[in-house]
Amino acid sequence: MKFATMLAWIGLALVLSPASVQAYVGPGMGAGAVAAVLGVLAGLLMLVVGVVWYPLKKLVRRLRDKK
C-alpha cells in the first residue's frame, strides 16, 4: 500500500472514530432552543391560517351570502 493511501485511511479512521466529548450547554442555550422551536411552530401555524384557513373562511362567507 502506498504511503499516501495509508495516510488517507488512517486519517479517515481518526475522523470517523467516536470520541468522548465533554461539553457544557448552559441554560441560555436550552432556552434559546425552546424559543426557536416555538417560533418555528408559531410560524407554521400562521402559514396555515394565512394560506388555508382565511381564504376558505372567506369563500364560505361568500357562498352563504349568495343564499
C-alpha positions as CSV (number, residue, x, y, z in Angstrom):
1,M,0.0,0.0,0.0
2,K,1.3,3.4,-0.9
3,F,2.1,5.9,1.9
4,A,-0.4,8.5,0.8
5,T,-3.2,5.9,0.6
6,M,-2.3,4.5,4.0
7,L,-2.2,8.0,5.5
8,A,-5.6,8.8,4.0
9,W,-7.1,5.6,5.5
10,I,-5.6,6.4,8.9
11,G,-7.0,10.0,8.7
12,L,-10.4,8.7,7.7
13,A,-10.4,6.3,10.6
14,L,-9.5,9.0,13.1
15,V,-12.2,11.4,11.8
16,L,-14.9,8.7,11.9
17,S,-14.0,7.1,15.2
18,P,-16.2,8.1,18.1
19,A,-14.5,10.2,20.8
20,S,-15.6,11.2,24.2
21,V,-16.5,14.8,24.2
22,Q,-17.3,16.8,27.3
23,A,-19.2,20.0,26.8
24,Y,-21.4,22.2,28.9
25,V,-24.6,23.6,27.5
26,G,-25.8,26.3,29.7
27,P,-29.4,27.2,30.5
28,G,-29.3,30.0,28.0
29,M,-28.7,27.6,25.1
30,G,-31.6,25.4,26.3
31,A,-34.0,28.4,26.5
32,G,-32.8,29.6,23.1
33,A,-33.5,26.1,21.6
34,V,-37.0,26.1,23.1
35,A,-37.7,29.6,21.8
36,A,-36.5,28.6,18.3
37,V,-38.8,25.6,18.2
38,L,-41.7,27.6,19.4
39,G,-41.0,30.3,16.9
40,V,-41.0,27.7,14.0
41,L,-44.2,26.2,15.2
42,A,-45.9,29.6,15.5
43,G,-44.7,30.4,12.0
44,L,-46.1,27.2,10.6
45,L,-49.4,27.9,12.4
46,M,-49.6,31.4,10.9
47,L,-48.8,29.9,7.5
48,V,-51.7,27.5,7.7
49,V,-54.0,30.3,8.9
50,G,-53.0,32.7,6.2
51,V,-52.8,30.3,3.3
52,V,-55.6,27.8,4.0
53,W,-58.0,28.9,6.7
54,Y,-58.5,32.6,5.9
55,P,-59.3,32.1,2.1
56,L,-61.5,29.1,3.0
57,K,-63.4,31.2,5.5
58,K,-63.9,34.0,3.0
59,L,-65.2,31.5,0.4
60,V,-67.7,30.0,2.9
61,R,-68.9,33.5,3.8
62,R,-69.3,34.5,0.2
63,L,-71.3,31.3,-0.6
64,R,-73.5,31.9,2.5
65,D,-74.3,35.5,1.4
66,K,-75.5,34.3,-2.0
67,K,-78.2,32.2,-0.5
